[in-house]
Each structure stands twice: as structure tokens, then as C-alpha cells.
């Protein structure tokens, strides 16, 4: 009887320890899961931030390209006007020379 009681007490102790360890394991698993979820959320936030920065960079590059193209067009237009003015002056000189000969 004493041996049976002792074995029952040991069994109860082992069951209690197993239950406690099982609870600890479950708690650890839940904590690991929460940590993984936090890390995944942080990665998603970092990825979104990176994409946002890339969009802003692409927008700035496009704006710079538009500005550069506009400046080039204005420069071409200025040169075209100067060339047209020079051709007009040449024509006026030729016309003047032709009219003086007559």
C-alpha cells in the first residue's frame, strides 16, 4: 500500500511536471509565433517604405527629365530664332545690294 501510494504520488508529480512543461512549450510556441508575426510585419513595412522611396525617386527622375527636355527645347527654339534672324539679315543685305546695283 505504501509503495502504491508512493508510485501514485510520483505519477502525479510527473504528470504535473509534464503539464507544466507542456504549458511552457505552448507558451514558447505562441511567443515565437508572435515574434515571427512582428518580424513579418516589420519586413512588410520596410518593403512598403522601400517601394515608396523608389516611387518618389522615379517621380523625381521623371521631373528632372521633363525639366531637362524643356530646357533643351527652349535652347533649340532660341538657336532657331537666332539662325532665322541671321538669315533674314543676310537676305536684307543681299536685297539691299541688289537694289543699289540697279
Secondary structure, DSSP 8 states (H G I E B T S, - for coil): -HHHHHHHHHHHHHHHHHHHHHHHHHHHHHHHHHHHHHHHHHHHHHHHHHHHHHHHHHHHHHHHHHHHHHHHHHHHHHHHHHHHHHHHHHHHHHHHHHHHH-
